[in-house]
C-alpha cells in the first residue's frame, strides 16, 4: 500500500524515536552516496535502528507500504551497493556495534553487524587469536558490510575472504521475519547452506544484523619484504614463480610506478619511485618456516629480474610498509577530482597479459590509470584518475573499462574479485554468467523478495 513520505517518516519516528530518523534534505546528503565515484541519489529518509527487533520493525513497516530498503554500514563500498533510490529508506546499521562474545574455546567471535572490522581482529588478539580478512577499509568498514559484500583484502591469498570465516548469522528477511543461520560446529551438512546464500548478496536478499565468525590462532612470526622492478611484467612473473614454487605468502601485493609515487608522496616512508613496479611480500607462521619462506621468496625475486630486494628490519617497519600499501587508494585520490577504483581478477597464470593490457589500454585512450592489487590471487585494481565533469574523458573511461572487462573475461577471469556488483558492474554480469546462470540469480532474488523491496536495481535490474 503506497504511502506519503511524511506519513511514513512519522510512523518510523514512533517506532524508533524521532532522533533516530533523518529526513531533512541537508541531513540526507552524506547518505546519498558511498565510496563509488559519480553515483549519488537522495532517499526519503535514513533510520538508525539499535537492535535486530528494531530492524525487523522497520522492514515490516516498509513491506506494508512497499517502500524500498537500502541497507548501509559505513558507506565505504566501491560498487554503488549502498547508493539509495529516490523514495527509499536507508537502514543505517552503525548503532548495532557490540561484540557479543569471544569464545576462545571454540575459536569463534559473535558480533553485531555495525562493529568496525579492525575491532573484530583487535578483540580476537586479546585472546591470542586472529581474524584474517583485512579489506583496505578495515579501519572504518563494518563487519556486516564485509559479509554482505564478501570482502577480500591483502591477506586473501593465504587466508581467503570473508565467506571463509562466516559460521552463522542473524538475518531479517524481506517480510520482517528474523532467522538464525548456522552454528559453532566445524562440520554441519544439515540441509542447504543458507548462510552462504546471504554472504555476498549485497543487501538484496536479507539484512544481516549479527554474525558468528571463525577465528584462527595468531601467527607467531611475520616477515615483510620489498622487491623492485624495471618492468611490470617481471613483477608479475615473480608472483607466478612464487606460487609455482608452492609458497603461499600471507601477502603478495603489487604497485605500479604511478601508484608508488602517489603512495610515497602521501606516506613519506622512503619507498623508491624510480622503478616500474614494486612487490610487497609477507610470510607468517612458525618462525622457522617464516625465515625459510622469506629467503626463498627473495631468491625467486632476484632470479626474475628484481633490481633490488629488501627485508624489513622488524615488525614495526613491516607494519609501516603494509600500511603504505593500504593507503594506495587514498594516495591516488589526491591526483584528480575523480578516482574510479576498479576491480578485476584473472587466473594467476594470466597476470602478465592482464597487467600489460591495462597499460596499453591507458595509452590507447590517453588516460591516467594507476594499477595496484592483490597480485598473489590475481586481483588487480586498475584505478582511473579522471574528472567526472569532463564528459569527453569520462566517455573514454567508459570505453576503456569495457575493454578491460572484455579482456578479463577472455582470460577466464571475473568482473569483480571483492568489490561486488552493485550498480557499477551489473552491466557486465550477464556477459560473465551466461543466460542460464544469470536467470538463476534472478529466480533466487525474486523468490526471497517478491515485492522487490531490498536494494532494488543492484546486481541486476
N, C-alpha and C positions, 0 to 999 in steps of 0.2 A: 504494500500500500504506500503510494508516494506521499511525501510529507514536505512541508515548507522547511527551509533551513532553520529559521528562527525557532520554530516549534521543536524540531529535532534537537537543537542545541539546548533548549530549555529542559528537555527530558534528560539529556545527558548530565546537565547540571544537577538535577535531582538525584541521579544515580551516584555520581562521583563527588559532588560538591562543585560549586562554581569556580573555585580556584584551580580545579584540575581540568578545565575546559578552556581552550583558546579559540576565539572566533573573530577578533578584530583583525582587519586587513594587515596592519603592520606587524602584528604578533605572528601571523601565518607565514611571513616571508622566509624565516630560517627553515621552515618545514616544507617549502615548495620545491626543494632540490636536494640532491645528495652529492656524492663526490664525482659524479659523472658530468663531463663538460656539456654545456649548451642544452640541458634538459631541465625545465622548471615549469611548474603549474601550481596554483594555489588550491588547497582543498576547502571544503566548507568549514572544517574545524579540526583541532588537534586535541586529543584526550590523553590523560596520563593515569591509567589505572594503576593500583598499588598491589593487586593480588590477582590470582587466577580467576577467582569468583567475579571480580570487577571486570576483567577482560571478557568473561563469558556473558555478563550482563550487557556490556556494550555491544557484543556481537549479536545477541538476541534482539536487542533494540534495532540495530542496523538491518538484520534479516527481516524483521517485521515490516520495516518501512522501505526495504530494497535500496538501502544506501550502501555504496561500495566501501570497502575497508582496505586501507593500505597500512601494513604493519611497518614500524620503524624502530631502529635502535639508536645508534649514534649518527646514522646517516653517512657512513664512510663508504658505502657501496659504490662500485665503479661500472655498473651496467644499467643504472637507472631503476633498479629494483624497488626503491622506496620513494620514487617520484610520484606524487599523488595525482589523481584525476580531479577535474572540476566537479564539485558536488560530492566529493568523497569525505570520509572520516579517516584521519590519520591516527592510528593507535600507537602511541609512542610508549615503549615499554621500559624506559630507562629507570623508572622507580621500582621495578622488580629487580632489586640489586643486591640480594642477600645470598651469601654462600651458606647453604643449609647444613651441609655435612661433609667432612673429610673422613673417609673410612679407610684408615691405613691398613687395616687387616685384610680388606678385600680390594685394596688399590683402586678405590673409586672416590669421586667427588660429586656432590649434588649441589646444583646452584640454580637460582632463578635466572631468567633469560637476560636481564639487564646488567649482569656482572661484567665488568671490563675483562677482556681476555687475559691480559697480563696478570690481573689479580687472581685468576684461576691458578696460574703457574706459581705465583708468589705464595698462595695458600698451600699448594702441594709441597713447595720447597721446605716449609716449616716442618714437614714430616719426612724429609729426605726423599720426596717423590717429585715427579716431573710430568707436566702436561706439554707434550711436544709441539702441537700445531702453533705456528708463530706467524700469522699474517703480518704484512708490513704495517698495518694499522693497529697492532695488538695493544698499544698503549691507550687507545680510545675506542676501538670497536667492541661490541658486546658479544658475549658467547652465543646468545640467541641468534644474532645476525650471522655469526660464523656458521652455525648449524644450518640456518635457512639457506645460506649460500654455498655450503660445503667448502669453506675457505681452505686455502693451502698455506704456503709460507716457505721460508728459507730452508726449513728442516724437512721438507716434504720428501726429498729423495730417499732418505733413510727411514723416516718415521711415518710417512703417509700424510693424509689430510684429515680434516675434521671428522669425516664419516668413520674413519678407523677407530675413533675414540668415543663414539656415542653408544652407550649401552641402554639408555632409556630416555623417555621424555614425557612430559605432560603437554597435551595438545588440546586447544579449543577448536572444535570443528566449525564449519560454516553455519551450522544450526545453533551454535552456542553450547552444544554438549561437550563435556570435558572427558577426555580419555587418558589413561596412562598406558604407555607402550614400552615394553622391555623390562629388564630387571638386572640384578648384580651378577647373575650367573654367567660364567665364561662360556658355557655351552648352553644353547637353547634353540631347538628347532621346532617348537610348537607353533604350527600354523605359518602364515605368511610373515615375513619380517617387515611389519608395518612401520616400525621406526625408520627403516631405511627409505621408505617411500617419502617421508617428510624431510629427511636430510637433503638439502639442495633443492627443495621445492619452491624456494623464493617467495614464501608467503602466499602461494596460490592455492594450497590445499588445506591449510590449517594454521593456527597461530601457536607457536611453541612458547610455553611460559616457564618450564623448568627442564633441566637436562641432567642426566646422570652420565658422568664421563669416566672413562678408564684412565688410570694413571700408571706410570712406569717408575721403577727405581731411578733415582737421579744418577746420571753418568759420573763416574769417579774422576775422570780427566778429560781435557779437551785441548786440542792444538789447532791454531789458526795460521794459515799460510796465504801468501800472495804470489801469483805468477804473472809476469808482464810480457806482452807480446807485441810484435811489429805488425801482425795481421790478425784479423778476427778469426780467419779460418784455422790458424794454428791453435788458438784458444779452444775452438770447437773440437778440433781433432784431439786435443789433450783430454777433454771431457770424455769423448768416446773411448780413448785408450785407457783411462782410469776405470771406467765401468767394465771394459773388456778384460782388465786385469783382476776382475772380481773383487774390487774395492768399492764399498758403498759408503762414501763420506756422509757425514751429518749434513754438510752444506757444500754446494758446488755452484757458486754464483758468478755471473758474467756481467761486466760493464764495458760498453764501447767507449771510444775516446770522448765523444761529446758528453756522455753521462759522467764519465770520470772527471772531466774538467769542471762540470757543474757541481759535482759532489765535493771535490776538493775546495772549490771556491766557497762552498757552503759550510763545510766542516773543518777545513784547515788543519788536517792531521798529517800532512806530508805525503799524500798519495802522488805517484808520478802522473804527469799529464801529457807527456810526450810519447806515450805508447798508444797503439791502436786498440788494445784490449787488455783487460785485467781479469784474472780469475781469483775469486775469494774461495778458499778451500778450508773446510773444517772437518776434523775427525773427533769422535768422542767415544768413551767406553772405558775399559780397563786400561790403566796406564801403560802397560807393556804393549798392548795391541795398538793403542793410540800412537805411541812412538814409532812403531813399525810402519803403520799405515801412513803417517805423516812423511816419513823419509821416502817411502815408495812413491807417494804422490809427487814429491818434489823431483825425484829422479825422472818420472814419466814426463813432467812438465819440461824439464831440461831437454829430454830426448825429442820433444815435439816442438822445439823452437823457442822456448821461453827465453827472452832476453835477460831476465833477472828473476830470481826466486828469493823469497824472504819468509822466515818463520817468526811469528810474533814472539817476543821475548817472555811474555807472561800472559795470564788470563785477562788482565786489565787492558793490555794492548789489543788482544784478540777481540775483546768486547767493543773497543773503540772502532776497530775495523768493521766488525759486523754492523755496528750502529750506523756507520757511514753508508754502508750498502742499503740499510733500511731507509735512509734519508734520500735515496735516489729520486723518487717521485717528487718530493718537496724541493729538492735542488733543481730539477729540470723545470719545475713550475715557475721558477723565478725568471726564466728566459723570455717567455712570451705571454701575452694576455690569456691565451687559452692552451691548456695542456690536455691532450686526449691520450690517456694511458690504455693501450690496447693489450690484448691477452690472447695469444695463440699457442698451441702446443703441437709439436711433431714428435715422431719417434726419435730417440736419441741419435740413431744412425743417420738421420736426415738433417742434423743441426747445421752442418757446414753449408748445405744447399740453402737452408732457410735464412741463415744469417746473411749470406751473400745476396739472396734475392731481396731482402728488406733494404739492404744498402743500395742495390741497383734501382729499386723502386723509388727510393728517396731522390736519387739523382735524376731519374727519368721525369719525375713530376716536380722537380725543383722545390722539394720540401725539406724541412728540418725534422729528422726522425732520430731520436736517441734510443738505442736498444740496450736493454739490460734484462736480467731474469734468472730463473732457476734452471740453469743450463743442464744440471745433472738429471733433471726429469723432463727435459725438452720443452719447458715452459718459458716462452720469450715474451717480453713486454716492449714491443715497438711503440715508442711514445712520440706522438705528433706534437710539435711545438708550433702553434699557429695563432690565429686571431679570428674568433667566431664572427666578428663584424666584417671580415674580408670575405665577401660572398664567393668571389672567384677562387681564392685559395682554399676555402672550405670545400668547394666542389672538387678540387684536385685531391684534397684529403679523402673525400668520399670514394673517388675512383681508386686511389692508391690502396685504401683499406680493402676494397672489393678484390683487388688483385692479390693482396697478401692473403686474404681468406681463401681465394681460389687455389693459390699455391699450397697453402696449409693442407687443404683437403686432398689435393693431388698427391701430397706426400704421405697421406694416411693419418693426418692429424685431426685436431678438434678446434672449433672456433672459439672455445673458451676452456682454459685449464683450471681457473679458480675464481674468476670474477662473476661468473653466472651469465645468464642470457638476458633477463630483464627486458628493457626496451632496446638497448644498444646492439644486441646480437640476434634478436628474433628474426630479422630478415634473412639470416643465413641458416637457420636451424633446419628447415625442410631440406635444404641442399645437403647438409651433413647426414641427416637421418634417413632420407628416402621417404616415400609416401606412406608405406605401411607403418613404420615405426613412429612417424610424425603423427599419424592419426591415432595411434595407440596412446600417445601422450595426451591428446585432446580428449579421448574417451575417459581416461583416468580423471582428468581435471573436472569434466562436467558430470561425472558420476558422483564425485565427492562434493562438488559445489554447483548444483544445478541452477541456482539463481545467478551464478557468475559474479558473485559479490567480492571474493577475495582477490585483491591485487589484479583486477581485470586489465587486459591489454599487455600483461607481462608474459614473457616466454613465447606466446602466440596471441593472435587477435581473437 
